[in-house]
Amino acid sequence: MFSVIVTTVLLVLLDHLTKFLATTYLAPIGSVTLIPGIMDLRYVLNDGVAFGMFAGGDARVILLVVTGVVLVCFAAYLLIKRPSKYMERISLILILSGGLGNFIDRLLNGAVVDFFATTFIDFPVFNVADCFVTVGVVLLIFSVFREEAKAKKTISVSETTPDQNDQA
């Protein structure tokens, strides 16, 4: 449990460090090329959720309440259930950390600082917390499919194994 809390705090601090750096150094200049033709660093304040959806002042309170409830559920699941599968635990920590990082931004500043801008495709500007959530969701999906495959394999092996009573 201690490692879950420490890891989550460290990831949220990393997210906020990058947002602080973007606000301090990138906001005054607006944009700079990071990898030509692939990625720019572009300072954007996003008062909506993913991809700028639900932007605007009216949705802010609803976003905060819904996000807060979801984060509490994730934290409770991690701390009470204590998933034993490493991949599941890591994925949930990443999702919780990313969600918490953006929640804190939205709560304190009314908007989330985004700064990674892809230039090879038209894609919304994002931040480190968004990366945590995305990677966490992908890992969680992978973990669920892997566990499902293991369960099916166990069932098929038990169906093909003769019962010991049949051997007598």
C-alpha positions, 0 to 999 in steps of 0.5 A, spaced: 500 500 500 505 504 501 508 503 494 502 505 491 501 511 495 509 513 494 508 512 486 502 515 485 505 522 489 511 521 485 508 521 478 503 527 480 509 531 482 512 529 475 506 531 471 506 538 475 513 539 474 512 538 467 506 543 467 510 548 471 516 548 466 511 549 460 508 555 464 514 558 466 518 557 459 513 555 454 508 560 455 512 566 454 514 564 447 507 559 445 511 554 441 517 551 439 519 545 435 521 539 439 522 534 433 521 537 426 515 534 423 513 530 429 512 534 435 512 541 437 511 543 444 505 548 444 503 551 451 495 551 451 490 551 457 484 546 456 478 548 460 475 541 458 476 534 458 480 529 453 480 533 446 477 539 449 470 536 450 466 540 454 470 546 454 467 552 458 465 554 465 458 551 466 461 544 465 467 545 470 463 543 476 460 537 473 467 535 471 470 536 478 465 532 481 465 526 476 472 526 476 473 526 483 468 521 484 472 516 479 478 518 482 476 516 489 473 509 486 480 508 483 484 509 489 479 505 494 480 499 489 487 500 489 488 501 497 482 496 499 482 490 493 490 491 492 490 487 486 495 482 486 497 482 478 503 487 477 500 489 470 493 491 473 496 495 479 501 499 475 495 500 470 491 503 475 496 507 478 498 510 472 490 512 471 489 514 478 496 519 477 494 522 471 487 523 473 489 526 479 494 530 476 489 533 471 484 534 477 489 538 481 490 543 475 483 543 473 481 545 481 486 550 482 487 553 475 480 552 472 484 549 466 489 543 465 496 545 462 497 541 455 504 542 451 505 536 447 503 537 440 504 532 434 505 535 427 505 529 423 497 528 424 492 533 427 491 531 434 489 535 440 495 537 444 496 533 451 500 533 457 504 528 461 498 526 465 494 524 459 500 520 457 499 516 464 492 515 463 493 513 456 498 508 457 494 505 464 488 504 460 492 500 454 496 496 460 489 495 463 486 492 457 492 488 455 492 485 462 484 483 462 485 480 455 491 476 458 488 474 464 482 472 460 486 468 455 489 464 461 483 463 464 480 460 457 487 456 457 486 453 464 479 451 462 480 447 456 486 444 459 482 441 465 476 439 460 481 435 456 485 432 463 481 425 464 478 425 471 482 421 476 475 417 478 475 415 470 482 412 471 480 407 476 
